[in-house]
Amino acid sequence: MKNNTYFSRQHIFRWLLLCWLLVPWALQAQSARITWSSQVGCQEYRGEKGGTDDNGTTYSFINSSQCLRVCENSWVTYTVSGQNISYVQWTISGGTATYSGPGNTQANVNWGSTGSGAVQAVITYTDGTVENQNICIEKINSPVAKFEMLNLEYKVCRNTTIYFDNTSYQNGGSDIVNYFWEFGDGTTSTAFEPSHAYADPGTYTVMLTVTNKCGCSSSYKRELEVIKSNPVQINCASVVCEGSTEKYNVQDGCKGEWNVVGGTIVGQNGNEIEVKWDQVDPADGFGYVMYKSECGCPEWTTIKIPVILNKGQIKGEPVICINKQYTYSVPQWPTTSVKWTVTGGQLDYNQQRNEVLFTAYQPGTYTLTADYFNTLLSCKGQATFTIVAEQPVTISGGTDEICVGTVQTFNAVPNVPVIWKVSSGSSVYTSPPMSGPFSYNFVTGGSYTVTATKNGGGCESNAILVKVLQAPMPPAGPISGDNKVCPGKPYVYKLNSPIDPGTVPVWEVTNGTIQGSNTGSSVTVIFNSGAPQYVVSVRNRLANSTAGCVSAPISFNVTPLDLNTITINPNPGPFCPSSMQSFSANLNGITPDSMSWSLGNTNYGSIVSGQGTPNISVNFNEVSSSIPTTLNLRIIKCGVIKDLSIPISVLTLPTVSFNVGNICLGGNLNFSVNQGTITSATSVELNLR
């Protein structure tokens, strides 16, 4: 026999995990980085046959993944560290979290069931700058630990050997590679199906922890009561060949009951039986002899008999995917060597002589054969197994990062009927069988995995990861700036609120153009001529995102200036000569570039105050004629001249006429007064000097 080198599966696996976990896992960008407390990696084995009787040197490695792998339902702590961090806003998809640490820098995440997930950290620094970091998460299946105790429920006599039936399963995940038994009395085992006996009576807890190739674990435990009664020992337990007849006996002072699984009792003489091993389950490869005494231990005593079968059975997956590694095994019989062969593909070996790892690189049907030989009894047998290796469909399409409400289209090659699966956390959509393009509307934020499987079963395709981002909230606002404008002139509009962390304001305008950048807290706009109205709006867009997700807008309505809405408030008079009068203009919210007042007849008076403003004072002169004139206003805005006027009139002074001749003292003086347009005079006063 060739002298081969072995590494314990447990030691190899623990060493790989230690190397994997001691690496300072982190995602770093600029001055801050995210670190995490744990992740897992999936082992693949490589090994060479060392000889005809045993497996040879083996080694394993951690394969790569697009996302960080975590076990389903596990707890992982994520921490943002760096300088000048003010606050961290976390978004967790596919799990639940609690947050702690200064500035909310730590997230303790309980990941949910298998599927995809994501960690997003929006980091705000003390200077107000914002950084967005994202981690893609792949939540992988954990195995399920389970075991039974052969022919026992929960009670056994002390010093009775207990055989454990390991019924753990992969649960859709990778192969289980490590088994760790704790028997509750300080002893442990790493065997697949160990046996154990308890020397002292009492209650013990047996716990099995199983770990798969990806480092995910599961535990199962049962309580066992060990009673003080002495057991009855069954003698002559050893490996046998199928079809052979063997004798088994007990040293018992009274009668008892025998039971056999996998064989036929062909003779009995007192406390001895003769068994022919002719009914062993090929999937198990073991028989069982059981005895219960009528006066000794009241529980069954069981021994496990390895039976080398003429025609064995190989356990493993009948349908596999190419380029993936699968484990196959025959029963783990003692002193039995196994020679594995296959019609194509690649065989790799681990340290278990009854196992082999098979990888197919081309689609097709393969025959796996195990020729085994027991070196103690020289009996041998063979087991064959048919494996169908399939080429999974290849899918393409979609975009890595999109916004909520985006429809993505995917295609499968070759174009055969497939079933599409879109999963995010515990939410899974499964399509009916279909050919051609597949479209899906991503209406909820999160990280999604898209795969396709041929109708009728088979290999799952490559996975496409899609990160769906929620739109940010709109800016708080409001927008400030001119609401009445001149077409063709530049105007500045500002957002009167702080920029939200992780976003960039993006400006839009209807019936106008933006000068310079359309992002930031302000924008410069030139409005088109001829439009009846304009709208300036701003949205928040996610920063550091290729998807460009934007919020709903906030808007500001703008109208073109209409100088026809400007009026002079009516005040026509007539006014008394030598009086002061006030006049005003209604600008209707328009701020003119310039405005000037004037009188149509400058002899009527002068503007004494308010020139260039909407409100003026006019001092009227004494006029000799009541011919009306006008008060004029010239407005200049946006290069447009608007002239307005209102009529005004000033009253003329009355005229007094005297007919004076020679008069005597005490005689009458006659005169007349021409009131002109003054009709409301109340008295006439005459002064003689």
C-alpha positions in Angstrom: 0.0 0.0 0.0 1.3 3.4 -0.9 2.2 5.7 2.0 -0.2 8.6 1.6 -0.6 12.0 3.3 -3.8 13.0 5.0 -5.3 16.1 6.6 -8.3 15.7 8.9 -11.4 17.1 7.3 -12.1 18.9 10.5 -8.6 20.4 10.7 -8.6 21.4 7.0 -11.9 23.1 7.3 -11.2 24.9 10.5 -7.8 26.1 9.1 -9.5 27.5 6.0 -12.2 29.2 7.9 -9.6 30.7 10.3 -7.6 32.1 7.4 -10.8 33.3 5.8 -12.0 35.1 8.9 -8.7 36.6 10.0 -8.4 38.6 6.8 -9.3 42.2 7.6 -12.5 42.1 5.5 -13.5 45.6 4.6 -15.0 47.6 1.8 -13.1 50.9 1.6 -13.8 54.0 -0.3 -12.1 57.4 0.3 -11.6 58.0 4.0 -14.3 55.7 5.5 -14.7 51.9 5.2 -17.2 49.3 6.2 -16.0 46.2 8.1 -18.0 43.2 9.1 -17.7 40.7 11.9 -18.1 37.5 9.7 -18.6 36.1 6.3 -18.4 32.5 4.9 -16.7 31.0 1.9 -17.5 27.7 0.1 -14.9 25.0 -0.1 -14.1 23.0 -3.1 -11.9 19.9 -2.9 -9.0 18.7 -5.1 -7.2 15.4 -4.6 -5.3 12.7 -6.3 -5.7 9.0 -6.0 -2.7 7.6 -4.0 -3.1 3.9 -4.7 -5.4 1.1 -5.4 -6.5 0.8 -1.8 -7.0 4.2 -0.5 -7.4 7.9 -1.4 -4.4 10.1 -1.7 -3.3 13.6 -0.9 -6.2 16.1 -0.7 -6.5 19.8 -0.5 -9.3 22.4 -0.6 -9.8 26.0 -1.5 -12.4 28.7 -1.1 -14.2 29.6 -4.3 -15.2 33.1 -5.2 -18.6 34.9 -5.2 -20.0 38.1 -6.6 -21.4 39.1 -3.2 -20.4 38.6 0.4 -21.8 35.3 1.6 -23.6 34.9 4.9 -25.5 32.0 6.4 -29.3 32.3 6.5 -30.7 33.6 9.8 -27.2 34.5 11.0 -26.1 37.7 12.9 -23.4 39.9 11.4 -22.2 43.3 12.7 -21.3 46.0 10.1 -19.2 49.0 11.2 -18.3 52.2 9.4 -15.0 53.6 10.6 -12.9 56.6 9.5 -12.2 60.2 10.3 -14.6 63.1 10.5 -17.8 60.9 10.3 -20.8 62.8 11.5 -23.7 60.3 10.9 -24.4 57.1 9.1 -27.8 56.3 7.6 -28.2 52.5 7.1 -30.5 50.7 4.7 -30.7 46.9 5.1 -32.4 44.7 2.5 -33.2 41.1 3.3 -32.7 41.3 7.0 -33.6 43.3 10.2 -31.2 45.5 12.1 -30.5 47.5 15.2 -28.1 50.4 15.2 -25.6 51.7 17.7 -22.3 53.5 18.0 -21.4 57.2 17.8 -23.1 58.7 14.8 -25.0 55.5 14.2 -21.9 53.9 12.8 -22.7 50.2 13.7 -25.5 48.0 12.3 -26.3 44.6 13.9 -28.1 42.6 11.2 -30.1 39.5 11.5 -30.2 38.1 8.0 -33.4 36.3 7.0 -33.9 33.2 4.9 -31.9 32.4 1.8 -31.7 34.8 -1.1 -30.1 38.1 -1.8 -29.6 41.1 0.4 -27.8 44.4 0.6 -26.2 46.8 3.0 -26.2 50.5 2.1 -24.5 53.1 4.2 -25.0 56.9 3.5 -22.0 58.5 5.3 -22.2 62.2 6.1 -18.9 63.8 7.1 -18.5 66.8 9.4 -17.8 69.1 6.4 -21.2 68.3 5.0 -20.0 66.0 2.2 -21.8 62.7 1.6 -20.6 59.3 0.5 -22.7 56.3 -0.4 -21.3 52.7 0.1 -23.1 49.5 -0.8 -22.4 45.8 -0.1 -24.1 43.0 -2.0 -25.1 40.0 0.2 -25.7 36.4 -0.7 -27.6 34.5 2.0 -26.9 30.8 1.6 -28.6 27.7 2.9 -27.6 26.3 6.2 -27.8 22.5 6.7 -30.2 20.8 9.1 -28.8 18.6 11.9 -30.8 15.6 12.9 -30.1 12.2 14.4 -31.9 9.1 15.8 -30.7 6.5 18.3 -31.1 3.0 16.9 -34.0 1.2 18.6 -34.0 3.8 21.4 -36.3 6.6 22.3 -34.9 8.4 25.4 -33.8 5.7 27.8 -30.8 3.3 27.9 -28.9 1.2 30.5 -25.5 2.3 31.6 -22.5 0.8 29.7 -24.8 0.0 26.7 -23.4 1.0 23.4 -25.6 3.5 21.6 -25.5 3.7 17.8 -26.4 7.0 16.4 -28.2 7.2 13.0 -27.2 10.5 11.4 -30.2 11.9 9.4 -28.8 15.4 8.8 -29.4 16.8 5.3 -28.0 19.6 3.2 -31.3 21.6 3.0 -30.6 22.8 -0.5 -27.1 24.0 0.4 -23.6 22.7 -0.1 -22.3 19.3 1.1 -22.0 18.7 4.9 -18.3 18.3 5.6 -18.0 18.4 9.4 -19.9 16.5 12.2 -19.3 17.4 15.8 -21.0 15.3 18.5 -21.1 16.3 22.2 -22.4 13.5 24.4 -22.9 15.5 27.5 -20.4 13.6 29.6 -17.4 15.5 28.5 -16.6 13.3 25.5 -17.0 14.3 21.8 -16.7 12.7 18.3 -16.3 13.9 14.7 -17.5 10.6 13.2 -20.4 10.6 10.8 -22.3 8.0 12.9 -20.5 7.3 16.2 -21.3 5.0 19.0 -21.1 5.8 22.6 -21.7 4.3 26.1 -22.4 6.0 29.4 -20.7 4.6 32.5 -22.8 6.5 35.0 -26.6 6.8 35.3 -28.1 10.3 34.9 -29.7 12.6 32.3 -27.4 13.6 29.4 -27.9 16.0 26.5 -26.5 14.7 23.2 -25.9 17.5 20.6 -24.9 17.2 17.0 -23.5 20.3 15.1 -23.1 19.9 11.4 -21.2 22.4 9.1 -21.4 22.5 5.3 -18.7 23.4 2.8 -19.7 27.1 3.0 -19.2 27.3 6.8 -22.9 27.4 7.7 -23.8 25.3 10.7 -26.9 23.8 12.4 -27.3 22.0 15.8 -29.7 19.4 17.1 -30.0 17.9 20.6 -31.8 15.3 22.4 -32.0 14.3 26.1 -31.1 10.8 27.1 -31.8 9.1 30.4 -29.2 6.5 31.5 -30.5 4.1 34.1 -28.5 2.1 36.6 -29.4 -1.4 35.4 -26.6 -3.4 34.0 -26.8 -4.1 30.2 -26.6 -7.4 28.5 -23.7 -7.7 26.1 -24.3 -9.2 22.6 -21.2 -11.1 21.6 -19.6 -11.8 18.2 -20.3 -8.4 16.5 -18.0 -7.9 13.5 -18.0 -7.1 9.8 -19.6 -9.9 7.7 -20.2 -10.7 4.0 -23.7 -10.6 2.4 -25.3 -14.0 2.5 -23.1 -15.3 5.3 -24.6 -16.9 8.5 -23.3 -15.7 11.8 -24.0 -16.6 15.5 -24.7 -14.0 18.2 -25.2 -14.7 21.9 -25.7 -13.0 25.2 -24.7 -13.9 28.8 -28.1 -13.6 30.5 -29.4 -15.6 33.4 -33.0 -15.5 32.1 -34.8 -15.4 28.8 -35.0 -12.5 26.5 -36.3 -11.2 23.2 -34.3 -11.0 20.0 -34.9 -8.8 16.9 -32.9 -8.6 13.7 -33.0 -5.9 11.0 -31.4 -6.8 7.6 -31.2 -10.5 8.2 -33.1 -13.7 8.9 -32.9 -15.6 12.2 -32.4 -19.2 10.9 -31.7 -20.8 14.3 -32.0 -20.2 18.0 -30.5 -22.2 20.9 -31.2 -20.7 24.3 -29.5 -17.3 24.4 -27.8 -17.7 21.0 -29.2 -17.0 17.6 -28.0 -17.7 14.1 -28.6 -15.0 11.5 -28.3 -15.1 7.7 -27.5 -11.6 6.4 -29.7 -11.6 3.3 -32.0 -8.5 3.6 -29.7 -5.6 4.2 -30.9 -2.3 2.9 -28.2 -1.4 0.2 -28.7 2.3 1.0 -27.6 1.7 4.5 -25.2 -1.3 4.2 -25.6 -2.3 7.9 -27.6 -4.9 9.8 -28.8 -4.7 13.4 -29.0 -7.3 16.1 -31.1 -6.3 19.2 -31.8 -8.1 22.5 -34.0 -7.2 25.5 -33.7 -9.2 28.7 -36.7 -10.2 30.8 -34.9 -9.7 34.0 -31.9 -7.5 33.2 -31.8 -4.2 31.4 -35.4 -3.3 30.5 -34.3 -1.5 27.3 -33.1 -2.9 24.0 -29.4 -3.5 23.5 -28.4 -3.0 19.9 -25.3 -3.9 17.9 -24.5 -2.6 14.4 -23.2 -5.1 11.9 -21.4 -3.9 8.7 -22.5 -6.1 5.8 -20.3 -6.1 2.7 -22.9 -6.3 -0.1 -22.4 -8.0 -3.4 -24.3 -5.1 -5.1 -24.1 -1.9 -3.2 -25.8 1.4 -3.7 -24.1 4.8 -4.3 -25.7 7.9 -2.6 -25.6 11.2 -4.4 -27.4 13.5 -6.9 -28.7 11.8 -10.0 -29.0 15.1 -12.0 -26.1 17.6 -11.7 -24.9 20.8 -13.3 -21.7 20.9 -15.3 -18.7 22.7 -13.7 -20.0 22.0 -10.2 -18.6 19.6 -7.7 -20.8 16.8 -6.1 -20.1 14.2 -3.4 -21.0 10.5 -3.8 -20.5 7.8 -1.3 -21.0 4.1 -0.5 -21.5 2.8 3.1 -18.6 3.4 5.4 -17.6 -0.3 6.0 -14.5 -0.9 8.1 -11.4 -2.5 6.6 -12.9 -1.9 3.1 -11.1 -0.1 0.3 -12.9 1.5 -2.6 -11.8 2.1 -6.1 -13.8 4.8 -7.9 -14.1 5.1 -11.7 -16.2 7.2 -14.0 -16.9 7.3 -17.7 -15.6 10.9 -18.2 -15.5 14.0 -16.0 -13.1 14.4 -13.1 -12.9 12.6 -9.8 -11.4 14.3 -6.7 -10.8 12.7 -3.3 -11.1 13.8 0.3 -9.9 11.9 3.3 -13.0 9.7 3.5 -12.3 6.4 1.7 -16.0 5.7 1.0 -16.5 9.1 -0.7 -15.6 10.7 -4.0 -16.1 14.2 -5.5 -17.3 14.3 -9.1 -17.3 17.2 -11.6 -18.7 17.0 -15.1 -17.4 19.5 -17.7 -19.7 18.5 -20.5 -23.4 17.7 -20.7 -24.2 14.0 -20.9 -24.8 10.8 -19.1 -22.0 9.4 -16.9 -21.6 6.1 -15.1 -19.9 6.2 -11.7 -18.6 2.8 -10.4 -17.4 1.9 -6.9 -15.5 -1.4 -6.7 -14.9 -2.2 -3.0 -13.0 -5.0 -1.3 -12.9 -6.0 2.4 -9.3 -6.8 3.3 -10.4 -8.8 6.4 -12.8 -11.2 4.8 -11.8 -10.9 1.1 -15.4 -10.4 0.1 -16.1 -7.7 -2.5 -18.8 -6.0 -4.5 -19.7 -3.3 -6.9 -22.0 -0.3 -7.0 -22.9 1.7 -10.1 -24.7 5.0 -10.4 -26.0 6.9 -13.4 -25.4 10.6 -13.4 -27.0 13.0 -15.9 -25.0 16.3 -16.3 -26.9 19.2 -17.7 -25.8 22.5 -19.3 -27.7 25.3 -17.6 -29.2 28.0 -19.7 -27.2 31.2 -19.8 -29.2 34.4 -19.0 -28.4 38.0 -19.8 -30.0 41.4 -19.8 -31.0 43.9 -17.3 -28.9 46.5 -15.5 -27.0 46.0 -12.3 -28.5 49.0 -10.5 -32.0 50.4 -11.3 -34.7 52.5 -9.6 -38.0 51.3 -8.2 -40.6 50.9 -10.9 -38.1 50.1 -13.6 -39.0 47.2 -16.0 -36.0 45.0 -16.9 -35.9 42.4 -19.7 -33.9 39.2 -19.6 -33.1 36.5 -22.2 -32.1 32.9 -21.9 -29.8 31.0 -24.3 -30.7 28.6 -25.8 -34.2 29.9 -26.3 -36.0 26.9 -24.7 -39.0 27.0 -22.3 -37.6 28.1 -18.9 -39.0 29.0 -15.5 -37.7 32.3 -14.3 -37.2 33.0 -10.6 -36.8 36.5 -9.2 -36.0 36.5 -5.5 -35.3 39.1 -2.8 -35.0 37.9 0.8 -38.0 35.7 1.5 -39.9 37.1 -1.5 -39.8 34.9 -4.6 -41.6 35.3 -7.9 -41.7 32.2 -10.1 -42.9 32.6 -13.7 -44.8 30.0 -15.7 -42.8 28.1 -18.3 -42.0 30.5 -21.2 -39.8 31.1 -24.1 -38.4 34.4 -25.4 -37.7 37.5 -23.4 -38.8 37.8 -19.8 -39.8 41.2 -18.4 -40.2 42.1 -14.8 -41.2 45.3 -13.0 -39.2 45.9 -9.9 -41.7 47.7 -7.8 -40.0 47.4 -4.4 -36.5 48.4 -3.4 -33.9 45.8 -2.5 -31.4 43.4 -3.9 -32.7 40.8 -6.3 -31.4 37.6 -7.8 -32.7 36.5 -11.3 -32.2 32.9 -12.4 -33.8 30.6 -15.0 -34.2 26.8 -15.0 -35.2 24.6 -17.9 -38.9 23.6 -17.8 -39.1 20.1 -16.3 -36.2 20.6 -13.9 -32.5 20.6 -14.2 -29.7 23.1 -13.5 -30.2 26.6 -12.5 -28.6 29.3 -14.7 -26.1 31.8 -13.7 -27.5 34.4 -11.4 -28.0 38.1 -12.4 -27.9 40.4 -9.4 -30.0 43.5 -9.6 -30.0 46.3 -7.0 -33.2 48.3 -6.9 -33.0 51.7 -5.3 -35.8 53.6 -3.7 -36.3 57.2 -5.0 -35.2 59.8 -2.5 -37.6 62.2 -0.8 -38.2 65.5 -2.6 -36.2 68.6 -1.5 -37.8 70.4 1.5 -37.8 73.7 -0.5 -39.2 76.2 -1.2 -37.7 77.6 -4.4 -37.1 81.4 -4.4 -36.7 83.8 -7.3 -38.6 86.1 -9.6 -42.1 84.9 -10.5 -42.4 87.4 -13.3 -39.7 87.5 -15.9 -38.5 89.0 -19.1 -38.0 86.4 -21.9 -34.4 86.2 -23.0 -32.9 87.5 -19.8 -31.1 85.3 -17.2 -32.7 84.7 -13.7 -31.3 82.8 -10.7 -33.4 80.5 -8.6 -32.4 79.0 -5.3 -33.4 76.1 -3.1 -34.0 77.5 0.3 -33.2 74.3 2.3 -30.1 72.3 3.1 -29.2 69.6 0.5 -30.4 66.2 1.8 -27.6 63.8 2.7 -26.7 61.4 -0.2 -28.6 63.4 -2.8 -27.9 66.0 -5.5 -30.5 68.6 -6.5 -31.3 68.5 -10.2 -33.1 71.4 -11.9 -35.5 71.5 -14.8 -37.4 74.2 -16.7 -40.3 74.2 -19.1 -40.2 76.8 -21.9 -36.7 77.8 -21.1 -33.1 76.8 -21.0 -30.6 76.3 -18.1 -27.3 78.2 -18.3 -24.4 76.3 -16.9 -24.9 73.3 -14.5 -28.3 72.0 -13.8 -27.3 70.6 -10.4 -26.6 72.2 -7.0 -28.5 74.5 -4.7 -29.1 77.2 -7.4 -29.6 77.4 -11.2 -29.6 80.1 -13.9 -32.5 80.1 -16.3 -33.3 82.0 -19.6 -36.9 81.8 -20.6 -38.2 81.5 -24.1 -40.2 84.3 -25.8 -43.8 83.7 -26.7 -44.6 81.2 -24.0 -47.6 82.0 -21.8 -46.0 80.5 -18.7 -42.9 78.8 -17.3 -42.2 76.2 -14.5 -38.9 75.9 -12.6 -38.6 72.6 -10.7 -36.0 70.7 -8.8 -35.7 67.0 -7.8 -33.3 65.1 -5.5 -31.1 62.6 -7.3 -29.2 59.8 -5.4 -25.5 60.6 -5.3 -23.0 58.0 -6.2 -25.5 55.9 -8.0 -25.4 54.9 -11.7 -29.2 54.4 -11.7 -29.9 58.1 -11.3 -33.0 57.7 -9.2 -34.8 61.0 -8.7 -37.5 62.2 -6.4 -40.8 63.8 -7.2 -40.2 67.5 -8.1 -41.1 70.6 -6.2 -42.0 73.5 -8.6 -42.1 77.2 -8.9 -44.5 78.9 -11.4 -43.2 81.8 -13.4 -45.1 84.1 -15.9 -43.7 86.5 -18.5 -43.9 90.2 -17.7 -47.0 92.0 -19.2 -46.5 95.7 -19.1 -50.1 96.2 -20.1 -51.1 95.3 -16.5 -49.5 98.5 -15.3 -51.9 101.4 -14.7 -52.0 104.9 -13.3 -54.6 105.1 -10.6 -57.3 107.6 -11.8 -57.3 111.1 -10.2 -58.4 113.5 -13.0 -59.3 116.6 -10.9 -60.0 119.4 -11.7 -57.5 120.7 -9.2 -57.2 124.1 -7.8 -54.3 126.3 -9.0 -51.4 126.6 -6.6 -52.4 123.2 -5.0 -50.3 120.1 -4.2 -51.8 116.7 -5.5 -50.6 113.1 -5.2 -50.7 110.5 -8.0 -49.7 106.8 -8.0 -49.2 103.8 -10.4 -50.2 100.2 -9.9 -47.2 98.2 -11.1 -48.9 94.8 -10.5 -45.8 93.3 -9.0 -43.4 94.5 -11.8 -40.2 96.2 -10.9 -39.4 98.5 -13.8 -35.8 99.1 -15.0 -36.7 102.8 -15.1 -39.9 104.9 -14.8 -40.4 108.7 -15.3 -43.4 111.0 -14.8 -44.2 114.2 -16.8 -47.0 116.7 -17.4 -48.3 117.1 -20.9 -48.2 120.9 -20.4 -45.3 121.9 -18.3 -47.0 125.3 -17.6 -49.5 123.4 -15.5 -47.0 122.7 -12.7 -44.1 120.5 -11.7 -43.4 117.1 -10.1 -41.9 118.0 -6.7 -41.3 114.5 -5.2 -41.3 110.8 -6.1 -39.8 111.0 -9.5 -38.8 107.5 -10.6 -41.2 105.8 -8.1 -44.8 104.7 -8.3 -45.9 107.6 -6.1 -45.4 111.3 -6.9 -46.5 114.7 -5.7 -47.4 117.5 -8.3 -47.6 121.2 -7.5 -50.0 122.9 -9.9 -49.5 126.5 -11.1 -52.1 129.3 -11.7 -53.3 128.9 -15.2 -55.2 131.3 -17.4 -56.9 128.6 -19.4 -58.8 125.5 -18.3 -57.7 123.4 -21.3 -57.0 119.8 -19.9 -53.6 118.3 -20.1 -52.2 114.8 -19.3 -50.1 113.2 -16.6 -47.7 110.9 -18.3 -45.7 107.8 -17.1 -43.0 106.1 -19.1 -42.0 102.5 -18.0 -39.0 100.7 -19.4 -38.6 97.0 -18.6 -36.6 94.3 -20.5 -35.9 96.9 -23.2 -39.6 97.5 -23.8 -41.1 101.0 -23.4 -44.6 101.4 -22.1 -46.2 104.8 -22.1 -49.3 105.6 -20.0 -51.2 108.8 -19.4 -54.3 110.1 -17.7 -56.1 113.4 -18.3 -56.0 116.1 -15.7 -57.3 119.7 -15.5 -56.7 122.7 -13.3 -59.2 125.4 -12.5 -58.5 129.0 -13.8 -58.6 132.0 -11.4 -61.8 134.1 -11.4 -61.8 137.6 -13.2 -63.2 140.7 -11.5 -64.4 143.7 -13.7 -65.1 147.2 -12.3 -67.1 150.1 -14.0 -65.6 152.9 -12.1 -66.5 156.6 -12.9 -66.6 159.6 -10.6 -68.5 158.6 -7.5 -69.5 160.6 -4.5 -69.0 159.7 -1.0 -71.7 157.4 0.0 -72.3 156.4 -3.6 -72.3 152.8 -5.0 -69.4 151.0 -6.6 -70.4 148.5 -9.2 -68.2 145.5 -10.3 -68.7 142.0 -11.7 -66.8 138.7 -11.1 -66.3 136.1 -13.8 -66.0 132.7 -11.9 -65.0 130.8 -14.9 -65.2 127.0 -14.2 -65.5 127.6 -10.4 -69.1 127.0 -9.6 -68.9 126.4 -5.9 -67.6 129.8 -4.6 -69.2 130.7 -1.3 -68.3 134.3 -0.9 -66.7 137.4 -2.5 -64.4 139.6 -0.4 -63.7 143.2 -1.5 -60.8 145.2 0.0 -60.7 149.0 -0.7 -57.5 150.9 0.0 
